[in-house]
Amino acid sequence: MTSSEPASRDLAPVPPAATAARALHHARRVGQFASVQLGVQLIGFASGILLVRWLDQREYALFTIANTMQGTINVLADIGISIGLVSIGGRVWQDGHRFGELVSTALRLRRKLGAVAILGITPLLYLLLIKNGASLLYTVVLIGAVLAGLFAQLSLGVLEVVPRLRSDIRQIQIIDLSGSVARLAVLVALAFIFLNAGAAALVGAGTLFLQYLLLRRYAAGVIDLHAGENAEDRKAMIGFVRKQAASAIFFCLQGQITIFLISFFGRHAGSVAEVGALGRLAMIFTVLGSLLTNIFAPAFARCQEKRKLGWLYAGIVGGVAGFSLLVLSGAAFLPNEFLFVLGHRYSHLQHELLFMVGGAILNLVASTLWTLNASKAWIAGSWLYIPLTLGTQIALIPFTDFSSVTGVLTFNLFSAIPSLLLNIGLSYHGFRSQEQPV
């Protein structure tokens, strides 16, 4: 046997039957996840619609503000950390102790960033709640519920990477389904007793804590949660934080800009409720988001073969774009059917619906591109997002009525265009930077 024989066997083409079997396996796996995830999202959607229909517009406006600010703090606490978790974790996930060091490093850093974000955003949350009619005591209750949820959410954002990179789809589904069912069950029970924005926010916090307990128990069985921090990981993550701080903060605030604007400039709390209610319909895209986060992005992060990487990218982005166009067509031709689920208080928003869906689609596609780019650390030049978006928004100011729902949603739609175009450019540069196959 010559020394070239093993190499020739390694380079032999994969039989078509094996390729087909592998494709069928992946398709079945994605289908199983999507079907369960669809159930999870339908339960979550039911919880959201219950709140839209049950709460009066003032209460729903307060819940929308509290929920939005909680999401803002959570995102601000993640600046650059998820990029480090996925990009480094894609190389070390098979080593339980080494992966544990990465997770421990990320947890400590995320909590520190979370504390800073809480100090910065809580005063804004207070002002928005007071402005929209909450009493001082009610404001304190809502802020307390937000902070309680964040206690669990800050750890969830790190620990959830463990089953994703290990492709443990079943565990992801158990955690998601448990949280969704528990939240809906408690909300339904409270609807017969007492349900307002404060109670709904507390239920959300309890759900996050339940998911945290389940996820921590799982993670403790597959990685070393007692591992110390890793100096190299910390240095790499701090580097990502420094590089991404300005753009990530700006991106986070842009993601909530519709609620910010309508809360400050809206004529009444009902306008906030209308924007929040329309936003509930955007949950139709969350199944795609879950597939991207839990299956496709980790697979994209692990892939090291340039040709396969290109096909993965095209398939993921093409699937998101195709589904988005289908939803946009439905909103354009069947608006009453979309709005029916929100109840009679929101049935007049046919025109606003189209702008909401359009903006959600542009943000979804841009977010998809960003997630793929970030999983490969293709982020050089992402700072351009800030001047490009600011320039666009400054140009829109003279033509926008910020006191109307339509004006704010239109502003949001056009504000998403720079992010979309920039992420296309980052993807192009990322593929160009890949080494040619030997």
C-alpha positions in Angstrom: 0.0 0.0 0.0 1.5 3.4 -1.0 1.2 6.4 1.1 -1.1 8.1 -1.4 -3.8 5.5 -1.0 -5.3 6.8 2.2 -5.4 10.3 0.8 -7.1 9.1 -2.3 -9.8 7.4 -0.3 -10.3 10.6 1.8 -10.8 12.6 -1.4 -13.1 10.1 -3.0 -16.5 11.5 -3.9 -19.4 10.9 -1.5 -21.9 8.4 -3.0 -25.2 10.0 -4.2 -27.2 7.7 -1.9 -25.2 8.9 1.1 -25.7 12.5 0.2 -29.4 12.0 -0.3 -29.7 10.2 3.1 -27.8 13.0 4.8 -30.0 15.7 3.2 -33.1 13.7 4.2 -31.9 13.4 7.8 -31.2 17.2 8.0 -34.6 18.0 6.4 -36.4 15.7 8.9 -34.6 17.2 11.8 -35.4 20.8 10.7 -39.0 19.7 10.0 -39.4 18.2 13.5 -38.0 21.3 15.1 -40.1 23.6 13.0 -43.3 21.7 13.9 -42.7 21.8 17.6 -41.5 25.4 17.4 -44.6 26.3 15.5 -46.6 24.9 18.5 -44.5 26.9 20.9 -45.0 30.1 19.0 -48.7 29.5 18.6 -49.0 29.2 22.4 -46.9 32.4 22.8 -49.1 34.1 20.2 -52.2 33.0 22.1 -50.7 34.6 25.3 -50.0 37.8 23.4 -53.5 38.0 21.9 -55.1 37.2 25.3 -53.4 40.3 26.6 -54.3 42.5 23.6 -57.9 41.5 23.9 -58.2 41.5 27.7 -56.3 44.6 28.7 -57.8 48.0 28.0 -55.6 50.2 25.8 -54.0 52.1 28.7 -53.0 48.9 30.5 -51.7 47.3 27.3 -49.7 50.5 26.6 -48.0 50.2 30.0 -47.3 46.5 29.4 -45.9 47.3 26.0 -43.5 49.9 27.4 -42.4 47.6 30.3 -41.8 44.7 27.9 -40.0 46.8 25.4 -37.6 48.3 28.0 -36.9 44.9 29.4 -35.9 43.7 25.9 -33.8 46.8 25.5 -31.8 46.2 28.7 -31.3 42.5 27.8 -29.9 43.3 24.4 -27.6 46.1 25.7 -26.2 43.5 28.2 -25.2 41.3 25.3 -23.0 43.7 23.3 -20.4 41.5 21.6 -20.9 38.6 24.0 -23.0 36.4 21.8 -20.6 36.9 19.0 -17.8 35.6 21.2 -19.9 32.8 22.6 -20.8 31.4 19.1 -17.5 32.1 17.3 -15.3 30.7 20.2 -17.9 28.0 21.2 -18.0 26.7 17.7 -14.4 25.5 18.2 -14.5 24.3 21.8 -18.1 23.0 22.4 -16.9 19.3 22.4 -14.8 19.9 25.5 -17.1 20.2 28.6 -14.5 21.9 30.8 -13.3 24.3 28.1 -16.8 25.1 27.1 -17.6 25.7 30.8 -14.8 28.2 31.0 -16.2 30.1 28.1 -19.7 30.1 29.6 -18.5 31.2 33.0 -16.5 34.1 31.4 -19.5 35.2 29.4 -21.9 35.0 32.4 -19.8 37.3 34.5 -19.2 39.8 31.8 -22.9 39.8 30.8 -24.0 40.5 34.3 -21.6 43.5 34.6 -22.9 44.9 31.3 -26.5 44.2 32.5 -25.9 46.3 35.6 -24.7 49.2 33.5 -27.7 48.8 31.2 -30.1 48.8 34.1 -28.7 52.0 35.5 -29.0 53.7 32.1 -32.4 52.5 31.0 -34.5 52.3 34.2 -34.8 56.2 34.5 -36.2 56.2 30.9 -38.6 53.4 31.7 -39.8 55.4 34.7 -40.4 58.5 32.6 -42.3 56.6 29.9 -44.6 54.9 32.4 -45.4 58.1 34.2 -46.0 60.0 30.9 -48.5 57.3 29.8 -50.6 57.5 33.0 -49.1 55.1 35.5 -49.2 56.1 39.2 -45.9 56.2 41.2 -46.8 53.0 43.0 -47.8 51.2 39.8 -44.6 52.4 38.1 -42.5 50.9 40.9 -44.4 47.5 40.6 -43.8 47.4 36.8 -40.1 48.3 37.1 -39.8 45.6 39.8 -41.3 43.0 37.5 -39.0 44.1 34.7 -35.9 43.8 36.9 -37.0 40.4 38.2 -37.3 39.0 34.7 -33.9 40.4 33.8 -32.3 38.5 36.7 -33.1 35.2 34.9 -32.8 36.6 31.4 -29.2 37.7 31.7 -28.1 34.1 32.4 -30.5 32.6 29.9 -28.9 34.6 27.1 -25.6 32.8 27.8 -26.7 29.3 28.8 -29.0 28.9 25.8 -25.9 28.7 23.6 -25.0 25.3 25.2 -27.8 23.2 23.6 -27.6 25.2 20.4 -24.0 24.5 19.7 -24.5 20.9 20.8 -27.5 20.7 18.4 -29.6 19.3 21.3 -32.9 20.3 19.6 -35.0 18.2 22.0 -33.8 20.1 25.0 -34.4 23.5 23.4 -37.9 22.4 22.6 -38.6 21.2 26.2 -37.5 24.5 27.6 -39.4 26.6 25.1 -42.5 24.6 25.4 -42.5 24.5 29.2 -42.2 28.3 29.4 -44.9 29.0 26.8 -47.4 26.5 28.3 -46.8 27.8 31.9 -47.2 31.5 30.8 -50.4 30.8 28.9 -51.9 28.7 31.7 -51.2 31.3 34.4 -52.5 34.2 32.2 -55.7 32.3 31.5 -56.2 31.6 35.2 -55.5 35.3 36.1 -58.0 36.4 33.5 -60.8 35.0 35.7 -59.4 36.6 38.8 -57.4 39.7 38.2 -55.2 40.6 35.2 -53.5 44.0 34.5 -50.1 45.1 33.1 -48.3 44.5 36.4 -49.6 41.0 36.7 -48.8 40.2 33.1 -45.2 41.5 33.6 -44.8 39.4 36.8 -46.0 36.3 34.9 -43.4 36.9 32.2 -40.7 37.2 34.9 -41.8 33.9 36.5 -41.7 32.2 33.1 -38.1 33.4 32.5 -37.1 32.1 35.9 -38.6 28.7 35.1 -36.8 28.4 31.8 -33.5 29.5 33.6 -33.9 26.7 36.1 -34.5 24.1 33.4 -31.6 25.3 31.2 -29.2 25.5 34.1 -30.0 21.9 35.1 -29.4 20.8 31.6 -26.1 22.7 31.2 -24.8 21.4 34.5 -25.0 17.9 33.0 -23.0 18.6 29.9 -20.5 21.3 30.8 -18.5 22.3 33.8 -20.5 25.2 35.2 -18.0 25.6 38.1 -15.1 26.2 35.7 -13.2 29.4 36.2 -13.0 32.3 33.8 -10.6 32.0 30.8 -8.3 35.0 30.4 -8.1 34.5 26.6 -11.9 34.3 26.3 -12.4 37.3 28.4 -9.9 39.3 26.4 -11.5 38.2 23.1 -15.0 39.1 24.3 -13.9 42.5 25.7 -12.4 43.1 22.2 -15.8 42.2 20.6 -17.6 44.5 23.2 -15.3 47.4 22.4 -15.7 46.9 18.6 -19.5 46.5 18.8 -20.4 48.9 21.7 -21.4 51.9 19.7 -23.1 50.1 16.8 -24.8 47.6 19.2 -26.2 50.3 21.4 -27.5 52.2 18.4 -28.9 49.0 16.8 -30.7 48.1 20.1 -32.3 51.6 20.4 -33.3 51.5 16.7 -35.0 48.2 17.3 -37.4 49.8 19.8 -37.7 53.1 18.0 -41.4 52.8 17.2 -42.3 52.4 20.9 -39.9 55.2 22.0 -41.3 57.7 19.4 -45.0 56.9 19.9 -44.5 57.0 23.7 -43.0 60.4 23.6 -44.9 62.1 20.8 -48.2 60.1 20.7 -51.4 61.9 21.4 -52.6 59.3 23.9 -51.7 55.9 25.4 -54.0 54.3 22.8 -51.4 55.0 20.2 -48.8 53.1 22.1 -51.3 50.2 22.5 -51.9 50.2 18.7 -48.2 50.0 17.9 -47.8 47.2 20.5 -50.8 45.3 19.3 -49.6 45.4 15.7 -46.3 44.2 16.9 -47.9 41.1 18.2 -48.8 40.1 14.6 -45.1 40.2 13.8 -44.7 37.1 16.0 -45.5 35.2 12.8 -41.8 35.6 12.1 -40.6 34.1 15.3 -40.6 30.5 14.1 -38.1 31.6 11.4 -36.1 33.4 14.1 -36.0 30.3 16.3 -34.9 28.1 13.4 -32.2 30.6 12.5 -31.0 30.9 16.1 -31.1 27.3 17.1 -30.3 25.4 14.0 -29.0 27.4 11.0 -26.7 29.9 12.7 -24.9 27.3 14.8 -24.5 25.1 11.6 -23.2 28.2 9.7 -20.8 28.9 12.6 -19.4 25.3 12.5 -19.1 25.1 8.7 -15.5 25.6 7.5 -15.9 24.5 3.9 -16.3 27.6 1.6 -18.5 26.0 -1.0 -20.9 24.5 1.5 -20.9 27.8 3.4 -22.2 29.6 0.3 -25.0 27.1 -0.2 -26.0 27.4 3.5 -26.1 31.2 3.2 -28.2 31.2 0.1 -30.6 28.6 1.5 -31.1 30.4 4.8 -31.5 33.9 3.3 -33.7 32.7 0.4 -36.0 30.9 2.8 -36.4 33.9 5.0 -37.1 36.2 2.1 -39.6 33.8 0.4 -41.6 33.4 3.6 -41.5 37.2 4.2 -43.0 37.9 0.8 -45.8 35.5 1.4 -46.7 37.2 4.7 -46.5 40.7 3.0 -48.9 39.5 0.3 -51.3 38.3 3.0 -51.2 41.6 4.8 -51.8 43.5 1.6 -54.8 41.5 0.3 -56.3 40.1 3.5 -55.8 42.9 6.2 -59.1 42.3 7.9 -58.3 38.6 8.5 -55.0 39.7 10.1 -56.6 42.3 12.3 -59.5 40.1 13.4 -57.3 38.3 16.0 -56.6 41.7 17.7 -60.2 42.5 18.4 -62.5 45.3 17.6 -60.4 48.0 19.2 -57.7 47.6 16.5 -59.8 46.7 13.5 -59.3 50.1 11.9 -55.5 49.7 11.4 -55.5 48.2 7.8 -53.2 50.9 6.5 -50.9 50.8 9.4 -50.7 46.9 9.2 -49.0 47.0 5.9 -46.3 49.5 7.1 -45.8 47.3 10.2 -45.3 44.1 8.2 -43.0 45.8 5.7 -40.8 47.2 8.5 -40.8 43.9 10.3 -39.7 42.1 7.1 -36.8 44.5 6.4 -35.7 44.2 10.0 -36.0 40.4 9.9 -33.9 40.0 6.7 -31.3 42.5 8.0 -31.2 40.6 11.4 -30.8 37.3 9.5 -27.8 38.6 7.6 -26.3 40.1 10.8 -26.8 36.8 12.7 -24.9 34.9 10.0 -22.2 37.5 9.7 -21.7 37.6 13.5 -21.5 33.8 13.7 -18.4 34.1 11.5 -17.2 37.4 13.1 -17.7 39.2 9.7 -18.3 42.4 11.5 -15.5 44.7 10.3 -17.1 48.0 9.2 -20.4 47.4 11.0 -19.9 50.8 12.7 -21.1 52.4 9.4 -24.6 51.4 10.4 -24.7 54.4 12.7 -23.9 57.2 10.3 -25.9 55.6 7.4 -29.0 55.2 9.6 -28.8 58.6 11.2 -28.4 60.2 7.8 -31.5 58.4 6.6 -33.5 59.4 9.6 -32.4 63.0 9.6 -33.6 63.2 6.0 -37.0 61.7 7.0 -37.7 64.1 9.9 -39.2 66.9 7.9 -41.7 64.5 6.2 -42.7 62.5 9.3 -45.6 63.0 11.7 -44.3 61.4 14.9 -47.6 61.8 16.7 -49.4 59.3 14.4 -49.0 55.5 14.3 -48.7 55.6 10.5 -45.9 58.2 10.6 -43.9 56.3 13.2 -44.2 53.0 11.4 -43.2 54.6 8.1 -40.2 56.1 9.8 -39.3 52.6 11.1 -39.6 51.0 7.7 -37.2 53.4 5.9 -34.8 53.3 8.9 -34.2 49.6 8.3 -32.9 50.0 4.8 -29.3 51.0 5.7 -28.9 48.0 8.0 -30.0 45.7 5.2 -27.7 47.1 2.6 -24.7 47.2 5.0 -25.2 43.6 6.1 -25.3 42.5 2.4 -21.9 44.3 2.1 -20.5 42.6 5.2 -21.5 39.2 3.9 -19.9 39.9 0.5 -16.7 41.0 2.2 -16.8 37.9 4.5 -17.0 35.5 1.7 -14.3 37.3 -0.2 -12.0 37.0 2.8 -12.4 33.2 3.0 -9.3 31.2 2.0 -9.5 29.5 -1.3 -9.8 25.7 -0.9 -6.5 23.8 -1.3 
